[in-house]
Amino acid sequence: MDFERILATVSERGTGAIAEEWLHDIEKEYGRVPLIFERMSERPEILISHLLYKSAVVETSQLEPKMIELISLAVGAALKCSHCVEYHMAAAKAKGATRAEILEVILIAGLLANSAVLADAYRVVNGKPEVCPSCDINGTGLKKTCSE
């Protein structure tokens, strides 16, 4: 990604024109534009900054594009975002993912989502811990609980 060139183009042509062009490119590549991108485009600076960030993450990743889409699909499934699942499933297929691979990541997402539900509920059943492991960011020792 040539970040400086992209910024220069945005500056020259304007955020509205670039946002519209990028949405058109997304629709052309994936068959539709995700709802969140449509809403972000109402404020082109938001859409552009989001897509630049997304591109930077993807383009500097050591993972193959298909794997990135399969992970995105799994996260969307775990978060119960049907729009995310539909979009990333289409993107994964476009990048060569098989039906078996798609089903596999959905099973893994379900397994982890189920485990998170159980772990959280069991903590509640066992009584509120002094420090919530989820709130103790990276084991930093911050004595923060979910109620704070």
Secondary structure, DSSP 8 states (H G I E B T S, - for coil): --HHHHHHHHHHH-HHHHHHHHHHHHHHHHSS--HHHHHHTTSHHHHHHHHHHHHHHHHT-SS-HHHHHHHHHHHHHHTT-HHHHHHHHHHHHHTT--HHHHHHHHHHHHHHHHHHHHHHHHHHHT---SS-TTTSGGG------TT-
